[in-house]
Amino acid sequence: MVTLAMICNETKSIFKAEPGFRIASDHIRRGWKCQGSDHLALLTAWDYFMRAREISSGDRAHMLRQWCEDHFLDMDVLERIVMSHWRFVNQLKKDQHFNSSSLKLQMARSKFPLVLKALATAFCTDLAVVRKADDIYLTVYAGVEAMVEPSSAAIQSHSEWVVYNRLQRTGERVLLEVVSPVNVEWLVDLPYLTPDRAAKTYGGKGLRFPHIQESIDRAKARLSDAASSKASKPGSSGN
C-alpha cells in the first residue's frame, strides 16, 4: 500500500505513451492488467520493473533503461518512487515506529485481493457507484457523474462500485482515472457510508442519492442470508 500510494501520488504516470507507437504501447500496457484493476496494473508493472532493476544492477545498469523503453515505462518516474520509498523506510528506522524490514519494494501477488479491499476502505471518499445502465458512475462524496476512462483496465468490469484515484474533466465529460472494482460487501461497516453521513436533500428530509444506501442495504441482506445459511448447516457452531 505504501508503494501504491507513492505511485498514485506521482504527478506523471509510470506508463509512457510514445508518439507513433500508440498501438505497441497499448499492447504492452494491456499485459499489465490484473483483475480489472488499474491499481493492480500499476503494482504489476512496478513488480516487473523492480525485478529488472535487480538483474540490471552494477555494470549492466544501462540495460534497465533499454528494458523500460521496450516496455513503455518511464524509468525516471520509477526511480523517483524508489528513492521516495527508501527515504520513507529510513525515516521509519530512525523513528523506530515498527520493523521497517517488512516494507518490501516488491509486491507479493498473492496479496492483490487484500490490496483491493484495503483501497476500498482506506479511500472510501474516492468511491463511486454506478447510477445508470450505460456505466455512468456517481461519486459518493461529491455526487459527480463520471465515466471510467476508456483505456482503464476496469472498463470491462461493469462493477457496481469502484474506487478511483482522481477525476479528470475532458471537454464535457468527467472521467474516473486509475480505477479498480470494489466488492460492496467490503463497505457495509464503514461509518462513512451510514445514512446519517449520507448527502441529504435540500429540505433535509431524505437522502439525496437513495440508490447508494439501497446498494449497501442489499449487500447487508446478502451477508445476513449467507450467515444464516452457514449457521443452519449440520455441524456448524450455531447448532
C-alpha positions in Angstrom: 0.0 0.0 0.0 2.9 2.4 0.7 4.4 1.8 -2.7 1.0 2.1 -4.4 0.3 5.4 -2.6 3.6 6.8 -3.9 2.9 5.6 -7.4 -0.5 7.2 -7.4 0.8 10.5 -5.9 3.3 11.0 -8.7 2.4 13.9 -11.0 3.5 11.8 -14.0 2.4 8.3 -14.9 4.9 5.4 -14.8 3.5 4.5 -18.2 4.9 6.2 -21.3 2.8 7.0 -24.4 5.4 7.4 -27.2 4.2 9.3 -30.2 3.9 7.0 -33.2 3.9 3.9 -31.0 0.4 4.0 -29.6 -0.6 0.5 -30.8 2.6 -1.0 -29.4 2.4 0.8 -26.1 -1.3 -0.1 -25.7 -0.5 -3.8 -26.3 2.3 -3.7 -23.7 0.0 -1.9 -21.2 -2.7 -4.5 -21.6 -0.2 -7.0 -20.4 0.0 -5.3 -17.0 -3.8 -5.5 -16.5 -4.8 -7.6 -13.5 -8.2 -8.5 -12.1 -9.7 -5.5 -14.0 -7.8 -3.1 -11.7 -5.7 -0.1 -12.7 -4.1 -0.1 -9.3 -3.0 -3.7 -9.6 -1.8 -3.0 -13.1 0.5 -0.3 -11.6 1.8 -2.7 -9.0 2.3 -5.4 -11.6 4.4 -3.1 -13.8 6.3 -1.9 -10.6 7.0 -5.5 -9.7 8.5 -6.3 -13.1 10.5 -3.1 -13.0 12.0 -4.0 -9.6 13.0 -7.4 -10.8 14.6 -6.0 -13.9 16.3 -3.4 -11.7 17.8 -6.1 -9.6 19.1 -8.1 -12.6 20.5 -4.9 -14.2 22.5 -3.7 -11.2 26.2 -2.9 -11.4 27.8 -2.7 -14.8 24.6 -3.7 -16.5 22.7 -0.6 -15.3 22.3 0.6 -18.9 20.2 -2.4 -19.7 17.5 -1.2 -17.3 16.8 2.0 -19.3 16.5 -0.1 -22.5 14.2 -2.5 -20.7 12.0 0.4 -19.6 11.9 1.8 -23.2 11.0 -1.6 -24.6 8.1 -1.8 -22.1 7.0 1.8 -22.4 7.7 2.6 -18.7 9.2 5.9 -17.5 12.4 5.0 -15.8 12.9 8.5 -14.3 9.5 8.4 -12.6 10.1 4.9 -11.3 13.5 5.8 -9.9 11.9 8.8 -8.1 9.5 6.4 -6.5 12.3 4.0 -5.5 14.1 6.9 -3.8 11.0 8.1 -2.1 10.4 4.6 -0.8 13.9 4.3 0.6 13.6 7.7 2.3 10.4 6.6 3.9 11.9 3.4 5.1 15.0 5.2 6.5 12.7 7.6 8.4 10.8 4.7 9.9 14.1 3.1 11.0 15.2 6.4 12.5 11.9 6.9 14.4 11.7 3.2 15.3 8.0 3.1 14.6 8.0 -0.6 13.7 10.0 -3.2 11.9 10.7 -1.4 8.6 12.2 -4.6 7.1 8.7 -5.7 6.5 8.2 -3.0 3.9 9.4 -4.8 0.7 9.7 -2.9 -2.5 8.3 -5.9 -4.5 4.6 -6.8 -4.1 3.6 -10.4 -3.4 0.8 -11.0 -6.0 -1.0 -13.3 -3.6 -1.8 -10.2 -1.6 -3.6 -8.4 -4.5 -7.1 -9.2 -3.3 -6.2 -7.7 0.1 -4.9 -4.6 -1.7 -8.2 -4.0 -3.4 -10.1 -4.4 -0.1 -7.6 -2.0 1.6 -8.1 0.5 -1.2 -11.9 0.4 -0.8 -11.8 1.1 2.9 -8.8 3.4 3.1 -10.0 5.6 0.2 -13.8 5.5 1.0 -14.1 9.2 0.0 -13.0 8.2 -3.5 -15.7 5.6 -4.2 -18.3 5.7 -7.0 -21.4 3.7 -7.6 -23.0 3.0 -10.9 -26.1 5.1 -11.5 -27.3 4.3 -14.9 -27.3 1.3 -17.2 -24.7 2.9 -19.6 -21.9 2.8 -17.0 -22.3 6.3 -15.7 -21.0 6.4 -12.1 -21.8 8.8 -9.3 -19.0 9.7 -6.9 -20.2 9.1 -3.3 -18.5 12.1 -1.8 -19.3 14.9 -4.2 -22.2 13.5 -6.2 -20.4 14.0 -9.6 -21.5 11.9 -12.6 -18.5 10.4 -14.4 -17.4 7.6 -16.7 -14.5 5.3 -16.4 -11.5 6.4 -18.5 -11.7 4.4 -21.8 -8.2 2.9 -21.5 -8.8 1.7 -17.9 -8.4 -1.9 -17.0 -11.8 -1.6 -15.2 -13.7 -0.5 -18.3 -14.9 -4.1 -18.9 -15.6 -5.0 -15.3 -19.0 -3.3 -15.2 -18.6 -3.3 -11.4 -21.4 -1.7 -9.4 -18.9 0.0 -7.1 -15.4 1.3 -8.0 -12.6 3.2 -6.2 -10.7 5.8 -8.2 -7.6 7.9 -7.8 -8.7 11.2 -9.4 -11.4 12.9 -11.5 -10.4 14.5 -14.8 -12.6 16.7 -16.9 -12.2 16.2 -20.7 -14.4 18.6 -22.7 -18.0 18.0 -21.5 -17.1 14.6 -19.8 -15.8 13.8 -16.4 -13.6 10.7 -16.2 -12.6 8.5 -13.4 -8.9 7.8 -13.7 -6.9 4.9 -12.1 -9.9 2.7 -11.3 -10.5 -0.6 -9.5 -13.6 -2.7 -9.0 -14.9 -2.9 -5.4 -17.0 -5.6 -3.7 -19.8 -3.7 -1.9 -19.8 -6.2 0.9 -16.4 -4.7 2.0 -18.2 -1.4 2.6 -21.2 -2.3 4.7 -19.5 -1.5 8.1 -17.8 1.8 7.0 -19.0 4.7 9.2 -18.6 7.0 6.2 -21.4 5.2 4.4 -24.1 5.2 7.1 -27.4 7.0 6.4 -26.6 9.8 8.9 -23.4 10.7 6.9 -25.1 10.5 3.5 -25.9 13.6 1.5 -29.4 14.8 2.2 -32.0 16.6 0.0 -32.1 20.3 0.3 -35.0 20.0 2.7 -33.0 17.6 4.8 -35.9 15.1 4.9 -34.5 12.4 2.6 -31.4 11.0 1.1 -30.1 12.9 -1.9 -28.8 9.7 -3.6 -31.0 6.9 -2.1 -29.7 4.2 -4.5 -26.3 4.4 -2.7 -28.0 3.3 0.6 -30.1 0.8 -1.3 -27.0 -0.9 -2.6 -25.5 -1.0 0.9 -28.7 -2.4 2.3 -28.8 -5.2 -0.4 -25.2 -6.1 0.5 -26.1 -6.3 4.2 -29.0 -8.6 3.4 -26.8 -10.9 1.3 -24.3 -11.1 4.1 -27.1 -11.8 6.7 -28.6 -14.5 4.5 -25.1 -16.1 4.0 -24.5 -16.1 7.7 -27.9 -17.6 8.4 -27.4 -20.3 5.8 -24.0 -21.2 7.3 -25.4 -21.4 10.8 -28.2 -23.7 9.7 -25.9 -26.3 8.2 -25.3 -29.5 10.2 -22.2 -29.4 12.3 -22.0 -25.6 12.3 -21.2 -23.9 15.6 -24.8 -22.4 15.5 -26.4 -25.8 16.1 
